[in-house]
Amino acid sequence: MSESSARASIRAATNRPGRFPHATAGMLIWLTIVWVLLWGDISAGNILAGFSLALIITTLTPLPAATFDGRFRPVALVRFVWVFLVDVVQASLQISYYALAGKKPRGAVIRVQTRAHSDVFLTALSGMTSLVPGSVVVDAHASTGTLYIHVFDVDVAGGLEAAHQAVLDQEERILRAFASHNQLIDAGFAPGSKMGQMLPVPYAAPAGEQS
């Protein structure tokens, strides 16, 4: 195939004329949720503003296509949002206490090996982790699924092991809310909304369940 033919084929495969909006409904909802969480004001006006901004951004600067074969599980989604809000409030109070008391935090950088094999979920986990006050993702390796996270205070986090487990729990809540059946299995989780259900290692699905 000539170079010009290859360029024409790529253009035909990636060009979607007349498609509006350019982003999927899931992406627009996700960006709207992030906007509302950043402002901390759950109101009709703020939700409308976030959705409008998400629509404008994804139209003017459309993101490259990414493979995402996920689904929404309402129970897991509510749990994910609720725990995240509690974590934000709790972390904000803890940092405020340290600032007012003049205490010196004992920070640390931890390495977390994530379990999902998807850039989408790695990005989501990085963003949600950094949105919680006191935890900042300082580096991420997409090829290995590894995150390096700065923890504000080891004692407040309950120790290094607890800080590490908190990130893995956050990842599981995200996967339970948005990952597909096969993506959960690939990450080592039993499909469904229930937390903590892991598959045996090694795991091989029965012949009738493989896809």
C-alpha positions as CSV (number, residue, x, y, z in Angstrom):
1,M,0.0,0.0,0.0
2,S,1.4,3.4,-1.0
3,E,1.9,6.2,1.6
4,S,-0.9,8.3,0.1
5,S,-3.3,5.3,0.2
6,A,-2.3,4.7,3.8
7,R,-3.0,8.3,4.8
8,A,-6.4,8.1,3.0
9,S,-7.3,4.9,4.8
10,I,-6.4,6.4,8.2
11,R,-8.4,9.6,7.4
12,A,-11.4,7.5,6.4
13,A,-11.2,5.4,9.6
14,T,-10.8,8.3,12.0
15,N,-13.0,10.9,10.4
16,R,-16.6,11.0,11.6
17,P,-18.3,13.8,9.7
18,G,-21.4,15.4,11.2
19,R,-21.1,13.5,14.5
20,F,-22.2,15.7,17.4
21,P,-21.3,15.6,20.2
22,H,-17.8,14.2,19.5
23,A,-17.5,12.6,23.0
24,T,-19.6,9.7,24.3
25,A,-22.3,10.2,26.9
26,G,-20.1,8.5,29.5
27,M,-17.3,10.9,28.8
28,L,-19.6,14.0,29.1
29,I,-21.1,12.7,32.3
30,W,-17.7,12.0,33.8
31,L,-16.3,15.5,32.9
32,T,-19.5,17.0,34.4
33,I,-19.0,15.0,37.7
34,V,-15.4,16.2,37.9
35,W,-16.5,19.8,37.4
36,V,-19.1,19.6,40.1
37,L,-16.7,17.9,42.5
38,L,-14.0,20.6,41.9
39,W,-16.5,23.4,42.7
40,G,-18.1,21.5,45.6
41,D,-21.5,22.8,44.7
42,I,-24.2,20.3,43.6
43,S,-26.8,22.5,42.0
44,A,-28.7,22.5,38.8
45,G,-26.8,25.6,37.5
46,N,-23.4,24.1,38.3
47,I,-24.3,20.7,36.7
48,L,-25.6,22.6,33.6
49,A,-22.4,24.7,33.5
50,G,-20.2,21.6,33.8
51,F,-22.1,19.7,31.1
52,S,-21.9,22.7,28.8
53,L,-18.2,23.2,29.3
54,A,-17.6,19.5,28.7
55,L,-19.6,19.7,25.5
56,I,-17.6,22.8,24.3
57,I,-14.2,21.3,25.2
58,T,-14.8,17.9,23.6
59,T,-16.2,19.6,20.5
60,L,-13.4,22.2,20.0
61,T,-10.6,19.8,21.1
62,P,-11.9,16.3,20.6
63,L,-9.9,13.6,22.4
64,P,-8.4,10.7,20.4
65,A,-10.4,7.5,20.4
66,A,-9.7,5.2,23.2
67,T,-10.9,1.6,23.7
68,F,-13.5,1.5,26.5
69,D,-15.9,-1.4,26.8
70,G,-17.3,-0.5,30.1
71,R,-20.7,-0.3,31.8
72,F,-22.4,1.7,34.6
73,R,-23.4,-0.1,37.8
74,P,-25.7,2.3,39.8
75,V,-25.0,0.8,43.2
76,A,-21.2,0.8,42.7
77,L,-21.3,4.3,41.2
78,V,-23.2,5.7,44.3
79,R,-20.7,4.0,46.6
80,F,-17.8,5.3,44.6
81,V,-19.0,8.9,44.7
82,W,-20.0,8.8,48.4
83,V,-16.7,7.3,49.6
84,F,-14.8,9.9,47.5
85,L,-16.8,12.8,49.0
86,V,-16.2,11.4,52.5
87,D,-12.4,11.1,51.7
88,V,-12.3,14.7,50.5
89,V,-14.0,16.1,53.6
90,Q,-12.0,14.0,56.0
91,A,-8.6,14.8,54.3
92,S,-9.5,18.5,54.2
93,L,-10.2,18.5,58.0
94,Q,-7.0,16.6,58.7
95,I,-4.8,19.0,56.7
96,S,-6.6,22.0,58.3
97,Y,-5.8,20.6,61.8
98,Y,-2.2,20.2,60.9
99,A,-2.0,23.8,59.6
100,L,-3.8,25.3,62.6
101,A,-1.8,23.2,65.1
102,G,1.5,23.9,63.4
103,K,2.4,20.2,63.2
104,K,5.0,19.0,60.8
105,P,3.7,16.2,58.6
106,R,5.7,13.1,57.9
107,G,5.3,12.7,54.1
108,A,6.3,9.8,51.9
109,V,6.1,8.6,48.3
110,I,4.6,5.2,47.8
111,R,4.6,3.0,44.7
112,V,1.3,1.4,43.8
113,Q,1.0,-1.4,41.2
114,T,-2.5,-1.1,39.8
115,R,-4.5,-4.1,38.5
116,A,-6.5,-2.7,35.6
117,H,-4.8,-3.0,32.2
118,S,-6.4,0.2,30.7
119,D,-5.1,3.7,30.3
120,V,-8.6,5.0,30.9
121,F,-8.8,3.5,34.4
122,L,-5.2,4.5,35.2
123,T,-6.0,8.1,34.2
124,A,-9.2,8.0,36.3
125,L,-7.5,6.6,39.3
126,S,-4.7,9.2,39.0
127,G,-7.2,12.1,38.8
128,M,-9.4,11.0,41.6
129,T,-6.4,10.3,43.9
130,S,-5.0,13.7,43.2
131,L,-8.3,15.4,43.9
132,V,-8.2,14.1,47.5
133,P,-6.3,16.7,49.6
134,G,-3.0,15.4,50.8
135,S,-2.4,12.9,48.1
136,V,-0.7,13.8,44.8
137,V,0.3,11.5,41.9
138,V,3.9,12.5,41.1
139,D,4.5,10.0,38.4
140,A,2.6,7.4,36.4
141,H,3.9,4.6,34.1
142,A,1.2,3.6,31.7
143,S,3.2,0.7,30.3
144,T,3.4,-1.0,33.7
145,G,0.3,0.5,35.4
146,T,2.4,1.9,38.2
147,L,1.6,5.0,40.2
148,Y,4.0,7.0,42.4
149,I,2.0,8.9,45.0
150,H,3.0,11.5,47.6
151,V,1.2,11.0,50.9
152,F,0.8,14.1,53.1
153,D,1.4,12.3,56.4
154,V,2.1,8.6,56.9
155,D,0.5,8.6,60.4
156,V,-2.7,10.2,59.2
157,A,-2.9,7.7,56.4
158,G,-2.6,4.9,58.9
159,G,0.8,3.8,57.8
160,L,2.4,2.9,54.5
161,E,0.4,-0.3,54.0
162,A,-2.9,1.5,54.7
163,A,-2.0,4.3,52.3
164,H,-1.2,1.7,49.6
165,Q,-4.4,-0.2,50.3
166,A,-6.5,3.0,50.1
167,V,-5.3,3.5,46.5
168,L,-6.1,-0.1,45.6
169,D,-9.6,0.2,47.2
170,Q,-10.2,3.4,45.2
171,E,-9.2,1.6,42.0
172,E,-11.6,-1.3,42.8
173,R,-14.5,1.2,43.4
174,I,-13.8,2.8,40.0
175,L,-13.7,-0.6,38.3
176,R,-16.8,-1.8,40.1
177,A,-18.6,1.3,38.9
178,F,-17.4,1.5,35.3
179,A,-15.5,-1.6,34.1
180,S,-17.0,-4.3,31.9
181,H,-17.4,-8.0,32.9
182,N,-14.2,-8.9,31.1
183,Q,-12.2,-5.9,32.4
184,L,-13.1,-6.9,36.0
185,I,-11.9,-10.5,35.4
186,D,-8.7,-9.2,33.7
187,A,-8.0,-7.2,36.9
188,G,-8.5,-10.2,39.1
189,F,-12.0,-9.3,40.4
190,A,-15.2,-11.3,40.4
191,P,-17.7,-9.5,38.2
192,G,-20.4,-7.4,39.9
193,S,-20.8,-4.5,42.3
194,K,-19.7,-6.3,45.5
195,M,-16.3,-5.1,46.9
196,G,-13.5,-7.4,47.9
197,Q,-14.5,-10.4,45.8
198,M,-11.2,-11.6,44.1
199,L,-10.8,-14.4,41.6
200,P,-8.4,-17.3,42.4
201,V,-5.0,-17.1,40.9
202,P,-4.4,-18.4,38.3
203,Y,-8.0,-18.1,37.0
204,A,-9.4,-19.7,33.8
205,A,-13.0,-19.1,32.9
206,P,-15.1,-22.2,31.9
207,A,-15.3,-22.7,28.2
208,G,-18.8,-21.5,28.0
209,E,-17.9,-18.2,29.7
210,Q,-14.9,-17.2,27.7
211,S,-15.3,-14.3,25.2
